[in-house]
Amino acid sequence: MTAGFIGILGVAGLLALIFLRIPIALGLAIAGMFGYAAIDGWPNALKMVGSVPFQLASAYALSVIPLFILMGAVASRANMARELFDACNAVFSGMRGALANATIGSCAMFGAICGSSVATAATFSGVSIPEMQRHGYDKAFAAGAVASAGTLAVLIPPSVLLAIYAISAEQSLPKLYAAAFVPGILLAALYVVTVMIVARIWPAAVPKVPGLPFAERIVAAKGMWKLGILFFFAVFGIYLGWFSPTEAAAISAFVAIIIGFSTRAMGWRELGDALLETAFTTAAIFFIVVGAFIFSRFIVLTRAPIELAELVKTSGLSWVWILLAITALYLILGTFLDEVSMILISVPVTLPLIAQIGFDGVWFGIFVTVMCTIGLISPPTGMTVFVIQAQHPDIPVERIYMGTLPFLIADFVLVAVLVAFPATVSWLPRALGM
């Protein structure tokens, strides 16, 4: 058998293991190890499998992931989510859909100190859904708004998913964070517009809540100072040249702990819970990363990405059709894979194709991340949807999916904007001289 045919069998084997409910990390490692052995023999395959975990464990760049996860875990236990929601509600107070828009705004800002969509959705599921239900919002729309707004955390810096993409695609993390700013803000704005359109079309689902007095708005807005400090250290510290991304993550996590204790919003027990959550989440991500790197070594050995890129180059297909095919691929992957697995499995194959049609790795990182936001709320395995359904079992999962449909349209609008206007991604990095 040729190496290319073995590569096809390896991918088919991986899909079979996934559909057999084998954990994705284990499925990646098994398919990669057996495929590598089929091409280069068992001695070299075993050496590769043994070396990958050590190389990843000793990689300095990966240490940014648990540190940003720790910052988000501490922030969620230091009452920052509730304060952010109250502050955003003060901003939108008085307009129809204020609570839904407050959810979108607070999820976007919380994503800037959390970086995890699942954690953001889980946090605001308990904060904003009861508040919306209390004021007469339709249950499905309320849950759909939180599930969709939670996905903003994977796009808005400091995103853990962008850090994983940077390592997988060998791209600059500070440049990716700069590139994600404008699309992240644009997607949040599109979600706000979506709420306004739904409120006009279906006013019974989005009732108008009485506005807050001006004095109460000012008091609520003061709760954003914690976010401002953490965001300054986590993001602006990098672009001011004070810290590397890993140093910024470490300092931000430490500052979050200091804020939590100094405001008495968090004690030693909550800190212990945050450390445990960080350990479990990091371990889960790193197991997937190890399995994905084993599988990617096998894929590289088959030369499939290079041959596929050459095939596309000589096919004469328009770049539009190639990009549509890649978009369709990510839509399919998003129906049964989590976002980390999507990135790690697909990027070694799709990035060379994107390079052939004239897009760079930074633009593709933002494009793939937006496609991941779609996958997070797409049936049958939308992660944020199931997180919310687990906390609100009275809302059927199919109704939550219905509630996310208007926001899915906003996601596709952003995809169209990224394709039609690539400067949406490249403008800020270029302005910062990156």
N, C-alpha and C positions, 0 to 999 in steps of 0.2 A: 504494500500500500504506500502511496505517496504521502509526504508530510501534510499536504493540503487536505487530502481525504481523511487523514487521522484527525486533523483539526476540526473538520465537519462532524466527525463521530464524537469528538470531545465535547463540542457545543451541544450536540443532541443528547449525549449522556448527562451533561449538566442539567439540561431542561428536564430530563426524565427524573433525575434525583430531586429537583425542586418540586415537581408535581407529585412525587412520592412522599412529600412532606419532610424530607431530610433537611436539617438545618442548613441554611445557605452557606455558612462558613465551611461546614464539613463537606457539602456538595462541591464547592469550588476546589477545595484541597484534594478531594478524591479524583475528580475529573482531571485536574491539572497534573497530579502525580502519575496517574495511569497513562495519560496522553504523552507526557514527557518521557516516560519509560518506554512507550511504544516506539518513539522516535530515536531516543539517545541511550536506551538501555537502563536497567534498574540501578546500577551503581551510581551513575550520574544523576538519575532522578532522585534517589535517596539523599545524595549530597545536597542537591538543590532544596529539597523539602527541609532538610536540617538547617540550612544556612539562612533561609528567608526569615524565620522568626527572630533569629539573633540579629540580623541586619536591621530589621524593623524596630526591635526593642532598643537598639543602640542609636537609632536615628534621632538626632537632636530636633529636627523639624517636626516630628510627630508629637513632641511634648506640648505643643501649643493646644492640642485637642483636649486633654484632660484639664488643662488650666482654664480654658474658656468654659468647659462644662461645669467646673467647680464654681466659677463666677456666677453662672446662671442658677445653679442649685442653691447657692447662698442667697442670691437676690430673691428667689421665689419664696424663701423662708423668712426673709427680712421684711415682709409685708409690702414690698415694692410694687407688686402686681396690683393690689387694691388701690394704692396711692396713684399709680399711673392711670388706672381706669377712672378714678374720680377726677383727676386732672383733665383727661381727654373729654370726659362727660361735661366738664365745665366749659370747654372750648366749643363743643357742638350743642350745648344746652339751648333749648327753645326751638330747634328745627325738627321736622319730622325725620325719624330714623336716628336721632341723636345717640341713643344707647348702642345701636349697631355700629355707627361710625366711631363712637368712643371705643368700642371693642377693637375695631380695625386700627385706630391710632395707637391704642395702648399695646396691642400685639406687635405692631411695627416697632415701637420704641423698646418694648421688652425684648424683642428679638435682637436688638442692638446690644443687650447685655447678657443674652442667653445663648443664641446661636443654634438652638434646637427647636424644630417645629413641633415635635411631639410634646416636649416639656412646656412650650408656650401654649399649645392648645389645651393641655391638661390643666395648666394653671388658671387660664381664663375661663375654662369650662365651669369651674366652681365659682368664679367671680361674676361673670357677666350674664350667663344664661339664666340663673335665678332672678337677676335684676330685670332682664328683658321679659321673662314670663310674668313677673309681678306686675308689669305695666301693660300686659295684654298682647305682647308680640306673639306671632305664630311660632309654635315650638320648632317646626322644621326649619323655618328661616333663621331663627335665633341660633340653632345648633349649626346650621350651614354657614352662618356668618363667622362663628368662632372657629370652625374647622378650616375655613378658607383663610381667615386672618392669621391663624397659627402658622400657615405655610410661609408667611413673610419672613419668618426667622431664618429660613435657609438661604435667603437672598440678601437680606440686609446685614452688613458687616457688624460684628465679627462672626461670620457664619462658619460653623464647624464643617459643613458640607463643602464650602469653597476651600477650606484648608485641606480637606481630603483630595479634592480635585487638583489643587496646586501640587501636591505630592505625586499624584498619579500621572499628571500630564507634564510634570516638571516645569511649572509656570511660577511666576513671581506672586507670592501671596499678597504683599502690599498693593501690587498693581491690580490684582483681582478684586481686592476690597474697594479700591478706588473706582474700578469699573462698575461695581455693583451698586454704587450709591444712587445714581440717576434711575436705573431700572427699578430698584427697590422702592424709591419714593414714587415713581410713576405707577407701579403696580398698586401701592397703597391708595394713591389718588383714584385709580380706576375702580378699586373696590368701593371707595366712598361714593363715586358717581353711580356705581351699580346699586347701592342702597337707595340713593335718591330716585333712580329710575323705578325700582321696585316699589318704593313708597308712593310714587305717582300712579303706577299701574294697579297696585294692590294695597290700597291704604289701610284696609282692615288688618293686614298682617304686620304693618309697621305703624302703630299708632303714635300720635304726637304726645310727648311728655312735657308737662309744664316746665318752663325754664327756671334756672337758678338765679337768685339775686346776684348782683355784681359782686358784692362783698364775699359771698360764698364761693364764687368763681375764683377770686384772687386767692382765697385760703386754699382751695383745692389745687390750684396751679403750683403752689409752693412745694407740693409733694414731689415735683419733678427734679428737685435739686440732686437727689441721689443718683438718678439716671444720668444727669449731666456730668457728674464727677466720674462715674464709671466709664461713660462713653468717651470722655476726654482722655483718660488713661488708656483705654482699650484700643481706640482708633486714632485720635488726633496725636497721641504720643508717638505713634509710628511715623506719621507724615511730617511731624516736626523734627524728626531725626533723633528723638530722645531714646527710643527703645526699638529693638527688633520685635517682630511679632510675638515671639516666645516670651521675651521680657515684658512686653505690654500685657500679655495674658496673665503672667505671674503677678505683676504689680496690681492689675485690676482685680484679680481674685483676692489678693491680700487686702486691698482697699475695701472691697465688698464685705469682707469679714469684719474689718474695723468699723465700718458704717453700721453693720448689723448689731454689733455689741455696744457701740457708743449710743445708739438710739434705743437700746434695750428692746429691739424688735426680735432679737435672736439670742438664744443662750447656748450653753455647751451641748445640750442635747440636740438642738437643731443643727448645730455645726457638725456633730457626729453623723446625723442623718444625711446632711449634704455631702460629707466625705464618702459615706457608703454609696449614695446615689452616683457620685462621680466615679467610684471604683467599678460599680456594676455596669454603668453606661460605657465607660472607657473600655472595659474588658470585652463587652459585646461588640463594640466597634472594631477593636483591634483583632478579635478573632476573624471578623469578616475581612479586614484588611489583609491579614496573613493568608487566608484562603484565596482571596482575589489576586494577590501577588504571585502565589504559586500557579494559579490558573493563567495569569498573564504571561509568566515565563514560558509556559507551554505554548500559548498562542503566538508569542514572538518567535519561538523556535520553529513553528510551522511556516513562518514568513507570510501568513495569511494577510495581515494588515498591509504589508508592502505590495503584495500581489493584487490585493483588492484595489488599492489606490492606483496602481498601474492600469488595472482593468478599467476603472472609471475614467482615467485619463485618456485612454485610447477608444473609449466607447462612443464618444461624440455626444453624450447626453448633456442637455442643458443643466447648468448649476441649479436651476429651480427644481428640476425633477429629482436631482440628487438630494437636495435639502429636504424636499417633501418626503423622500424615502427615509431619510434619517429621522425626521419628525415622526413619521408613522412608527418607526422602530421604537422610539422612546415612549410613544403612547402605548404601544403593546407592552413594553417592559414595565411601564408604570402600573399595569393592571395586576402584576403578581410579584414584583420585586420592591423592596424598600429602596430609599433614595441612595444610601451608601453603596449598596450592591449594584444599582444601576450605573453609578459613576465608575466603580472599579472594574466591572465586567466589560462595559461598552467602550470606554474612552480609548483604550489601546487600539481598538479597531476603527472607531469612527473619527478620531482626531486626524489621522492621515488623509481620510476622505475629505474632511473639511479643509485641510491645508491645500488640497488639489484644486478646490474651487474658489480659493482666494480669501478665505476667512482665517484669522489667526487664533491661537490657542486661548487668549484672554476672552475674545468675543465668544468663542465656543463654550468656555466655562460658564459664562452668564446664560447663554442659550440653554445649555444642559440643565443648569440649576432651575431655570424657569420651567423647563419640561418636568423636572422633579416636583415642583409645586403642583403641577397638574396631576402627577401620579399620586401625590399625597391625598387627593380628594377624589380619585377616580375609583369606581367599582372594579373588581370586587374586594380589593385589599387596601383601600385608602386608609393610611395609618392614623391620620388625625381624626377621621370619621369614627373609627373604632375606639379611639381613646375617649372621645366624647360620649359614645354610646355606652361604654363601660361605666362612666360616671353618671349617666342619665338613662338608665334602662327603660324608663317610661317612654322614650322617644325611639321608635323603630328605626333601624339602620337605613332602611330604604327611604324613609322620610328625610333623614339627614342628607342622604345623597341628593334628593330632590332640592333641598335647601341650598346645596352648593352649586347647582346648575348656573344661576346667574353669574356667580363668581368665576366659574370655568370659562364663560364667555370673555370675561375681563382678562383672564390668563392668555387666551388665544389672541386677543387684541394686542397684548404686550409682545407676544411672539412675532406677530406681523410687523409691529413697530421696530423690533430688533433687526428683522431681516431687511425691511425697507430703509431703515436709517441706522446703519451700524455705528454712526457717530454717537448714538445714544450711549453706547458702551465705551467708546474710545475717547470721548471729549474730556472727561475729568482726568484720567491718567495723563493725557497729553498736556492739559493745563497745569498739572503738577510736575511736569517735566520728567515723567516716568517712561 
